[in-house]
Amino acid sequence: MVNKKEFLLESIIKAYIEHLEPIGSTQLKTMYDITYSPATIRGYFKKLGDEGYLAQEHVSSGRTPTTEALKQYWISKLNFKIGGVNLKALEYLTSKIGLTVFAKNQTTDTLQNIINVEGKYMLLEFTTFPVTIKYSDALYRFLSDMIGFEISHIINISKQVGAVEIYEKVNRVLQSRDFNIYNVKEFLRLALNYNFADHDINNFLTGRILDQFKEGLYFDELLPPEYMGACYNCMIDGNETKIFVVGELSKDYEYFFNKITLV
C-alpha cells in the first residue's frame, strides 16, 4: 500500500527541483495528476511541516522542502554504482545544471627504469610517462632502490627526504595529466560566497580532496548546509576515475547521473 505522506513528500521535492519555487497543493495535484484532494494534500503538508520536512514562508504561500528533506531524498536516490561516463555529456551538463565535477585518474603508475644521460640528467621511466631531472650519484642510488614502487610512494618518500625536484616534477605531471575540474567557476563562486579557507580551496583545486573520500554522499561535514557532494568511481575514456560532484541540494542530480552514464 502506498504511503501517502512519503509519496507526497517525494512529489513536492521533485516539483521543487524542477521549478525551484514554493509548491501549493492544487499546483502539485495538477502537475502529477494526483487523485487526492487539495485539502488532503494540505493536511499531509501540515504533518510534513511539523516533522521538519517542509517549510512555508507565508500562510498563503506554497511549501518548499527543507535541507533535511533534500538530504534524505538524495540518500535514497543516489545509492547506485556508475560504470562508464560520457565525458562530453559531463562537461556540458555541469555548466547547464550548475555543478562542479572534480575528476582524478586512479590508474597506478610504477617506476620502471632509470637512464643515466651522460652524468647530466636522469630519465625516470614510469609506466605511462617519463620525467627528466638533474643527475647526482646520491639521487641515482636513491631512485634505483625504488624501481617497481608505485608513484604515490615515490612522491611521498621524495617529499619526506627533501628530494624537491623529483617531488615537484612528478607531482606536476600528475596534476596536468590525471586531474581535471569541470565548471570550476561554480566552485569558486561557492568558495567565495561561503568564505572557504585558502587551505580548503587549495585542496579542491589541486585534487587532494579526492584522496580523502570513499564512494558516497557528503553534506555539511564538508560543505555548507545547502550543498552536497557525491563521490563515485567510474570509467572515463577507458581510465579508472574517481569523480566528486559538488552543488546545491536543489540541483537535479538524478537527471545528471542518468544523462552522463553510458548504457
WOWO-V255686 format. One record per residue. N is the residue number from 0. RES is the residue in three letters. PHI is phi in degrees with one decimal (NA if undefined). OMEGA is omega in radians with two decimals (NA if undefined). NEAR is the number of other C-alpha atoms within 8 Angstrom. Layout:
[[N & RES & PHI & OMEGA & NEAR] [N & RES & PHI & OMEGA & NEAR]]
This chain:
[[0 & MET & NA & -3.10 & 2] [1 & VAL & -70.8 & 3.04 & 4] [2 & ASN & -81.0 & -3.04 & 6] [3 & LYS & -58.5 & -3.07 & 6] [4 & LYS & -63.6 & 3.14 & 8] [5 & GLU & -66.5 & 3.13 & 7] [6 & PHE & -62.4 & -3.12 & 9] [7 & LEU & -69.7 & 3.09 & 10] [8 & LEU & -64.1 & 3.13 & 10] [9 & GLU & -64.2 & -3.14 & 9] [10 & SER & -64.7 & -3.11 & 10] [11 & ILE & -70.8 & 3.07 & 12] [12 & ILE & -65.6 & 3.09 & 12] [13 & LYS & -58.0 & -3.13 & 8] [14 & ALA & -64.1 & -3.13 & 11] [15 & TYR & -67.0 & 3.12 & 14] [16 & ILE & -61.8 & -3.14 & 10] [17 & GLU & -73.7 & -3.00 & 7] [18 & HIS & -109.6 & 3.13 & 6] [19 & LEU & 54.1 & 3.08 & 8] [20 & GLU & -150.6 & 3.11 & 6] [21 & PRO & -56.4 & -3.07 & 10] [22 & ILE & -114.7 & 3.10 & 12] [23 & GLY & -90.7 & -3.09 & 9] [24 & SER & -64.8 & 3.13 & 11] [25 & THR & -65.9 & 3.12 & 7] [26 & GLN & -61.6 & -3.14 & 8] [27 & LEU & -64.5 & 3.12 & 13] [28 & LYS & -58.2 & -3.12 & 13] [29 & THR & -69.2 & -3.07 & 8] [30 & MET & -60.6 & -3.05 & 7] [31 & TYR & -114.2 & 3.12 & 7] [32 & ASP & 51.4 & -3.10 & 6] [33 & ILE & -75.4 & -3.07 & 8] [34 & THR & -79.2 & -3.13 & 5] [35 & TYR & -69.8 & 3.12 & 7] [36 & SER & -72.7 & 3.07 & 7] [37 & PRO & -55.8 & 3.13 & 9] [38 & ALA & -64.1 & 3.11 & 7] [39 & THR & -64.4 & 3.13 & 8] [40 & ILE & -63.3 & 3.12 & 11] [41 & ARG & -61.6 & 3.11 & 9] [42 & GLY & -62.2 & 3.11 & 8] [43 & TYR & -71.8 & 3.04 & 10] [44 & PHE & -57.9 & -3.14 & 10] [45 & LYS & -62.0 & 3.13 & 8] [46 & LYS & -62.5 & -3.14 & 8] [47 & LEU & -66.1 & 3.06 & 12] [48 & GLY & -66.7 & 3.12 & 11] [49 & ASP & -63.5 & -3.13 & 8] [50 & GLU & -87.8 & 3.06 & 7] [51 & GLY & 89.1 & -3.11 & 10] [52 & TYR & -101.7 & 3.10 & 13] [53 & LEU & -128.7 & 3.10 & 14] [54 & ALA & -123.0 & 3.14 & 10] [55 & GLN & -141.3 & -3.11 & 11] [56 & GLU & -67.3 & -3.11 & 7] [57 & HIS & -130.0 & -3.11 & 6] [58 & VAL & -58.0 & -3.07 & 5] [59 & SER & -92.2 & -3.07 & 4] [60 & SER & -90.6 & 3.07 & 9] [61 & GLY & -74.7 & -3.12 & 11] [62 & ARG & -106.3 & 3.00 & 12] [63 & THR & -129.0 & 3.09 & 13] [64 & PRO & -68.6 & 3.10 & 13] [65 & THR & -79.1 & 3.09 & 10] [66 & THR & -56.2 & -3.13 & 10] [67 & GLU & -63.6 & 3.13 & 9] [68 & ALA & -63.3 & 3.13 & 11] [69 & LEU & -66.1 & 3.09 & 12] [70 & LYS & -59.4 & -3.12 & 10] [71 & GLN & -63.2 & 3.12 & 8] [72 & TYR & -60.9 & -3.09 & 10] [73 & TRP & -72.1 & 3.06 & 8] [74 & ILE & -59.8 & -3.14 & 9] [75 & SER & -77.3 & -3.04 & 7] [76 & LYS & -95.3 & -3.00 & 8] [77 & LEU & -107.1 & -3.12 & 7] [78 & ASN & -97.5 & -3.10 & 7] [79 & PHE & -123.4 & 3.04 & 5] [80 & LYS & -101.6 & 3.11 & 6] [81 & ILE & -116.4 & 3.05 & 9] [82 & GLY & -94.9 & 3.11 & 9] [83 & GLY & -82.7 & -3.14 & 10] [84 & VAL & -122.6 & 3.06 & 13] [85 & ASN & -82.1 & -3.03 & 10] [86 & LEU & -65.9 & 3.14 & 9] [87 & LYS & -63.6 & 3.11 & 6] [88 & ALA & -65.7 & 3.12 & 9] [89 & LEU & -61.7 & -3.13 & 11] [90 & GLU & -61.1 & -3.10 & 10] [91 & TYR & -68.2 & -3.02 & 8] [92 & LEU & -75.2 & 3.08 & 11] [93 & THR & -60.3 & 3.11 & 13] [94 & SER & -74.2 & -3.10 & 10] [95 & LYS & -64.1 & -3.06 & 6] [96 & ILE & -87.3 & -3.10 & 9] [97 & GLY & 95.0 & 3.12 & 11] [98 & LEU & -117.4 & 2.95 & 15] [99 & THR & -119.7 & 3.09 & 15] [100 & VAL & -119.9 & 3.02 & 13] [101 & PHE & -101.2 & -3.06 & 14] [102 & ALA & -127.3 & -3.10 & 12] [103 & LYS & -130.7 & 3.10 & 12] [104 & ASN & -64.6 & -3.10 & 10] [105 & GLN & -99.8 & 3.13 & 9] [106 & THR & -62.9 & -3.08 & 7] [107 & THR & -95.8 & 3.02 & 6] [108 & ASP & -94.8 & 3.01 & 9] [109 & THR & -127.2 & 3.08 & 11] [110 & LEU & -77.8 & -3.05 & 14] [111 & GLN & -94.3 & -3.01 & 10] [112 & ASN & -163.3 & 3.05 & 8] [113 & ILE & -127.8 & -3.14 & 11] [114 & ILE & -114.0 & 3.08 & 8] [115 & ASN & -83.0 & -3.12 & 10] [116 & VAL & -99.6 & 3.05 & 8] [117 & GLU & 55.3 & 3.09 & 5] [118 & GLY & 66.1 & 3.14 & 8] [119 & LYS & -108.6 & -3.11 & 9] [120 & TYR & -134.9 & 2.99 & 11] [121 & MET & -123.1 & 3.06 & 14] [122 & LEU & -101.1 & 3.11 & 12] [123 & LEU & -92.3 & -3.11 & 13] [124 & GLU & -99.7 & 3.03 & 13] [125 & PHE & -91.6 & -3.06 & 13] [126 & THR & -56.2 & -3.03 & 8] [127 & THR & -123.4 & 3.13 & 6] [128 & PHE & -160.8 & 3.06 & 6] [129 & PRO & -106.9 & 3.04 & 8] [130 & VAL & -136.6 & 3.12 & 10] [131 & THR & -108.8 & 3.07 & 8] [132 & ILE & -134.7 & 3.13 & 10] [133 & LYS & -66.5 & -3.11 & 7] [134 & TYR & -83.6 & 2.87 & 11] [135 & SER & -151.4 & -3.12 & 8] [136 & ASP & -58.6 & -3.10 & 6] [137 & ALA & -64.0 & 3.14 & 6] [138 & LEU & -66.1 & -3.14 & 8] [139 & TYR & -62.4 & 3.11 & 11] [140 & ARG & -65.9 & -3.14 & 8] [141 & PHE & -58.6 & -3.09 & 8] [142 & LEU & -74.9 & 3.13 & 9] [143 & SER & -59.6 & 3.12 & 8] [144 & ASP & -73.6 & -3.09 & 6] [145 & MET & -108.8 & 3.05 & 9] [146 & ILE & -61.1 & -3.07 & 10] [147 & GLY & 95.6 & 3.12 & 7] [148 & PHE & -76.1 & 3.03 & 9] [149 & GLU & -69.2 & -3.04 & 10] [150 & ILE & -61.3 & 3.14 & 11] [151 & SER & -62.9 & 3.11 & 6] [152 & HIS & -67.5 & -3.13 & 8] [153 & ILE & -64.8 & 3.11 & 11] [154 & ILE & -61.1 & -3.11 & 12] [155 & ASN & -63.8 & -3.13 & 9] [156 & ILE & -66.2 & -3.14 & 8] [157 & SER & -60.4 & 3.12 & 12] [158 & LYS & -66.0 & -3.10 & 10] [159 & GLN & -66.3 & -3.07 & 7] [160 & VAL & -94.7 & 3.08 & 6] [161 & GLY & 81.8 & 3.07 & 6] [162 & ALA & -82.5 & -2.93 & 9] [163 & VAL & -62.6 & -3.07 & 8] [164 & GLU & -64.4 & 3.10 & 7] [165 & ILE & -62.7 & -3.10 & 10] [166 & TYR & -58.2 & -3.05 & 13] [167 & GLU & -69.7 & -3.08 & 8] [168 & LYS & -69.6 & -3.13 & 9] [169 & VAL & -66.6 & 3.14 & 10] [170 & ASN & -63.1 & -3.14 & 9] [171 & ARG & -63.9 & 3.11 & 8] [172 & VAL & -62.1 & -3.12 & 8] [173 & LEU & -63.3 & -3.12 & 9] [174 & GLN & -62.5 & -3.08 & 10] [175 & SER & -76.1 & -3.05 & 8] [176 & ARG & -95.4 & -2.92 & 6] [177 & ASP & -108.1 & -3.06 & 9] [178 & PHE & -130.3 & 3.11 & 13] [179 & ASN & -137.9 & 3.04 & 8] [180 & ILE & -121.6 & 3.12 & 10] [181 & TYR & -110.1 & -3.07 & 9] [182 & ASN & 65.5 & -3.10 & 13] [183 & VAL & -64.3 & -3.10 & 9] [184 & LYS & -63.2 & 3.10 & 6] [185 & GLU & -67.8 & 3.09 & 10] [186 & PHE & -66.9 & -3.13 & 11] [187 & LEU & -63.4 & 3.06 & 8] [188 & ARG & -61.3 & 3.10 & 8] [189 & LEU & -60.8 & -3.09 & 8] [190 & ALA & -62.2 & 3.14 & 10] [191 & LEU & -73.7 & -3.13 & 8] [192 & ASN & -62.6 & -3.09 & 6] [193 & TYR & -107.6 & 3.02 & 7] [194 & ASN & 55.1 & 3.08 & 6] [195 & PHE & -60.4 & 3.04 & 8] [196 & ALA & -66.9 & -3.13 & 6] [197 & ASP & -56.1 & -3.14 & 6] [198 & HIS & -61.6 & -3.13 & 6] [199 & ASP & -68.6 & 3.09 & 8] [200 & ILE & -60.0 & -3.13 & 10] [201 & ASN & -63.2 & 3.10 & 8] [202 & ASN & -61.1 & 3.09 & 10] [203 & PHE & -69.9 & -3.00 & 11] [204 & LEU & -72.1 & 3.09 & 8] [205 & THR & -98.3 & 3.13 & 9] [206 & GLY & 87.9 & -3.13 & 13] [207 & ARG & -64.1 & -3.11 & 9] [208 & ILE & -61.3 & -3.12 & 9] [209 & LEU & -69.2 & 3.12 & 12] [210 & ASP & -68.7 & -3.10 & 6] [211 & GLN & -86.9 & -2.93 & 6] [212 & PHE & -106.8 & 2.85 & 7] [213 & LYS & -107.8 & 3.12 & 6] [214 & GLU & -59.3 & 3.12 & 8] [215 & GLY & 149.8 & -3.13 & 8] [216 & LEU & -105.0 & -3.10 & 9] [217 & TYR & -130.6 & -3.06 & 10] [218 & PHE & -121.2 & -2.97 & 12] [219 & ASP & -75.4 & 2.96 & 9] [220 & GLU & -74.9 & -3.10 & 5] [221 & LEU & -129.1 & -3.00 & 6] [222 & LEU & -122.7 & 3.07 & 10] [223 & PRO & -58.9 & -3.03 & 9] [224 & PRO & -56.2 & -3.08 & 8] [225 & GLU & -87.1 & -3.06 & 7] [226 & TYR & -120.4 & 3.02 & 12] [227 & MET & -148.2 & 3.04 & 15] [228 & GLY & -126.4 & 3.14 & 12] [229 & ALA & -125.9 & -3.09 & 12] [230 & CYS & -107.6 & 3.13 & 13] [231 & TYR & -139.7 & 2.94 & 12] [232 & ASN & -95.9 & -3.09 & 12] [233 & CYS & -154.9 & 3.06 & 12] [234 & MET & -114.2 & 3.06 & 11] [235 & ILE & -126.3 & -3.12 & 11] [236 & ASP & 52.6 & 3.09 & 6] [237 & GLY & 80.5 & -3.13 & 5] [238 & ASN & -108.5 & 3.02 & 9] [239 & GLU & -67.2 & -3.01 & 11] [240 & THR & -135.9 & 3.00 & 13] [241 & LYS & -102.7 & 3.10 & 13] [242 & ILE & -117.9 & 3.08 & 14] [243 & PHE & -128.9 & -3.06 & 12] [244 & VAL & -100.1 & -3.07 & 11] [245 & VAL & -121.6 & 3.07 & 12] [246 & GLY & -177.9 & 3.12 & 11] [247 & GLU & -68.4 & 3.13 & 9] [248 & LEU & -59.5 & -3.08 & 10] [249 & SER & -82.0 & 3.11 & 8] [250 & LYS & -74.3 & -3.07 & 10] [251 & ASP & -89.4 & -3.12 & 9] [252 & TYR & -68.0 & -3.14 & 6] [253 & GLU & -61.8 & 3.09 & 8] [254 & TYR & -62.3 & -3.12 & 7] [255 & PHE & -57.6 & -3.09 & 11] [256 & PHE & -69.0 & 3.09 & 8] [257 & ASN & -62.5 & -3.07 & 7] [258 & LYS & -79.8 & -3.10 & 8] [259 & ILE & -89.6 & -3.07 & 11] [260 & THR & -80.1 & 3.11 & 11] [261 & LEU & -75.1 & -3.13 & 8] [262 & VAL & -80.0 & NA & 3]]
